[in-house]
């Protein structure tokens, strides 16, 4: 009787021990499955004021792009290599200044000669004036001495002007950069003869870039100087600032030129740009960060997270853009969480571990 009662109790104890062992083994597995959930960065869809925009083609250009010319004639002695980076006032080309140097020496000597002559004639005129006051000479003799002094003074002034001209031409035999930049073309080579006004090098300031775009006159009323606008260069979004709106329209196209300042390194001179210009007044729209968009061949999607931490894929239509935000239209409400990082490999309905995106 005792053995019969002990057998059920032993079986129950064994079953309890196996159940506890299973629980102990299952807890780490459950924790491991929780850790294996994909981590995604999330933020909230929100209402913002945004204006509809039109995309206009523009061109990246430099604010300083000059063909530097020679101011004097002469044989070209040296020209900077293409690609040379120069600072303001650096020499970019040099004209042979041997003839200019000879002319400068001649004008200096002539000025020194006339200075000495004028000094003598002034003393002579003073002596003649003194003798005339003593009634020792005739008035005509005194007047002739004064006339000689005045003519020498005029000749000296003319010689000093010629000297300044020679000094100017001698100094301008070095062609200097009016602004910092890079030599992008040699328009004349060493050994050729340069005449005054003939371009020698093309210098471009690659550190001061801007975009030129032709905007419809109707759209120009929605932009203002110093307003930030989104532009796209080689597929990359960049924020540019309206530097100037040229208030003169083209009669044929009914457009005006708008210049936008670009940050350094945002593009290359000659790059094609797409400029997004407001076409109406701003209004409230639902917007998400651009990183929330998942682009597929069939549609554009946004993954939102429901109350069960499941990723739901929602097809959306995109609209206006403002900096990093994009207007969307779809089954997403303001305040809902959307995935901005890690959505590329998710499946609809997949559970995720949401982390607030910075």
TORDOZA-308402 format. One record per residue (C-alpha): residue in one letter; x, y, z. Coordinates in steps of 0.001 Angstrom, whole numbers, plus 500000, padded with zeros to 6 digits. Layout:
<recs>
AXYZ
...
</recs>
This chain:
<recs>
X500000500000500000
X502841502337500797
X504644501623497543
X501493502219495538
X501023505706497041
X504668506636496593
X504725505981492847
X502243508775491897
X504018511177494167
X507352510381492477
X505847510850489041
X504409514240490066
X507722515360491473
X509483514363488257
X506937516232486123
X507311519363488252
X511082519220487958
X510860518856484173
X508446521825483944
X510718524038486002
X513697523009483893
X511775523893480726
X510890527291482151
X514495527918483097
X515662526976479633
X512891528942477909
X513536532276479616
X516923532897477905
X515448531794474600
X512619534299475012
X515090537047475898
X517226536066472904
X514209536281470576
X513486539782471951
X517053540815471315
X516886539435467772
X514113541857466802
X515495544354464242
X516219547771465700
X514859550726463756
X515107554472464224
X511758556201464447
X510331559708464548
X506869561235464260
X504921562426461257
X503884566011461904
X502048568947460394
X504219571774459082
X503768574839456923
X505082574194453436
X504617575757450013
X504144573870446744
X507220574167444558
X508232573976440948
X511557572509439860
X513589574799437598
X516909574084435874
X519898576148436947
X523649576248436443
X526429576395439022
X528816579268438317
X531486581293440063
X530866584825441255
X534365585710440037
X535265584365436609
X537598586639434627
X539827586627431574
X542823588634432749
X544371590787430020
X547701592494429613
X547821596258430098
X551116596632428229
X552603595329425017
X555495592936424888
X556676589376424587
X555111586951427065
X557850585701429371
X555853583365431635
X552293582139432193
X551057580126435195
X550193576494434531
X546560575422434245
X545302574332437655
X547555576682439625
X545895577953442814
X546693581608443471
X545904584168446133
X544778587728445493
X547638589827444047
X549718586760443095
X551454586914439690
X549727584750437067
X551690585929433996
X554679588094433215
X555457590269430176
X559098590832429258
X559909594193430869
X563326594913429327
X561990597651427046
X559817599041429813
X562850599097432097
X564906601010429515
X562132603557429068
X561860603917432838
X565589604606433163
X565435607168430355
X562501608986431949
X564249609036435330
X567346610594433764
X565286613159431901
X563430614100435080
X566718614500436980
X568112616707434175
X565090618978434122
X565042619187437919
X568633620468437905
X567865622875435058
X564825624250436868
X566850624749440044
X569399626835438114
X566727628838436288
X564958629681439538
X568162631016441016
X568855632904437787
X565360634414437787
X565815635503441407
X569135637217440541
X567591638968437524
X564703640158439642
X567114641567442233
X569152643390439548
X565981644788437980
X564928646203441366
X568333647968441468
X567742649327437943
X570806647393436782
X569103645505433917
X566263646045431541
X562793644704432268
X562931642427429205
X565992640657430595
X564213640023433896
X561090638779432065
X563106636426429879
X564655634791432954
X561201634278434471
X559883632843431204
X562777630385431008
X562081629286434585
X558363628751433865
X559064626734430700
X561495624514432589
X558878623961435302
X556349622889432671
X558898620603431010
X559672619017434367
X555981618403435059
X555687616715431660
X558768614606432358
X557395613556435763
X554133612468434117
X556100610408431597
X558079608889434474
X554893607863436271
X553612606312433049
X556846604343432652
X556684603207436272
X553068602106435761
X553898600133432624
X556939598555434259
X554838597482437256
X552038596180435003
X554400593835433199
X553418591447435997
X549781590404435585
X548333589809439060
X545231588022440276
X542489590451441412
X540916587709443570
X541880584255444877
X541149581421442500
X542475578816440133
X543972579239436658
X541660577217434393
X542991578223430953
X546087579728429359
X544880581988426563
X548409582827425409
X551712580992425725
X555232582043426608
X557035583513423619
X553942584997421986
X553485588747421671
X550819590311423859
X549089593552423053
X547267595769425521
X543839594313426269
X544584590827424957
X543397588076427380
X546232586049428870
X544691583664431423
X541236582728432674
X540991582853436472
X538005581359438335
X537215581690442025
X536081578119442735
X535469578907446403
X532678581403445731
X529903579523443940
X526325580382443140
X523463579128440988
X521854581112438212
X518231580174437511
X515517581753435408
X512293581965437421
X508832582786436060
X507828586294437036
X504635584959438689
X506688582708441007
X509179585436441891
X506685587093444233
X506990584123446614
X510749584400447112
X512906587063448737
X516578587756449211
X518270585744451998
X515512583087451751
X516817579492451923
X515805577233449033
X516402573558448372
X518465572738445301
X519613569423443896
X523086568978442407
X524074565591440993
X521174564025442896
X522280565516446236
X519995567976448072
X521715571200449152
X520367574287450902
X521178577507449036
X520388581109449939
X518830583627447567
X521543586245447068
X519900588468444489
X516723588741442448
X517370590663439247
X514229592815438845
X514320592890435043
X512277590312433156
X512876588774429763
X510118589913427368
X510002586645425424
X510116584093428269
X508591586238431035
X511296585135433435
X513764586890435706
X517192585782436890
X517675584623440475
X521126584084441981
X521536581657444904
X524698581470447021
X526058577952447516
X528150576635450394
X531781575870449532
X532283572471447932
X528602571987447105
X529302571609443393
X531560572354440463
X531413575284438088
X529216574166435202
X527206571598437188
X523519571301436349
X521257572124439276
X517575571694440010
X516116574573442021
X512829574222443887
X511011577582443780
X507758578189445749
X504752578585443467
X502166579552446102
X501818580641449713
X502754578094452425
X499988575934453954
X499774573091456501
X500790569666455212
X501749566318456750
X505505565830456475
X508128563222457344
X511925563242457025
X513225562334453590
X514957559289455111
X511541557783455875
X510793557252452192
X511409553785450777
X511612553965446997
X510511550944444994
X509817550426441311
X506076550128441845
X505579552881444432
X506986554983447259
X506396553670450773
X506676554710454409
X506815552185457265
X504834553184460338
X504749551350463676
X501410550333465182
X500530549733468850
X501928546165468717
X505349547397467505
X504697545960464077
X505963547730460961
X503126548523458573
X503993549494455009
X501982552424453652
X502035553668450062
X502329557445449888
X502461560246447385
X505161562870447879
X504725566588447398
X506599569698448427
X509993569620450123
X511433571906452776
X514970571115453907
X514997567507455198
X511170567264455285
X508935565930452510
X505166566312452218
X503323562981452038
X499736561908451323
X498605558487452491
X497125556505455391
X499333558148457997
X498080560531460668
X499970563284462490
X501772561916465549
X502181558376464227
X505648556872464441
X507457556341461147
X510732554509460557
X513599556661459306
X516421554173459718
X516451550445459020
X513289550186456909
X514975548910453737
X514924545214454749
X511644545095456664
X508586543106455681
X505041544311456238
X503776543181459663
X507245542411461021
X507838543167464685
X510611545650465434
X512384547282468361
X511845551036468010
X514605553459468996
X514105557213468920
X516158558656466046
X518467561522466946
</recs>
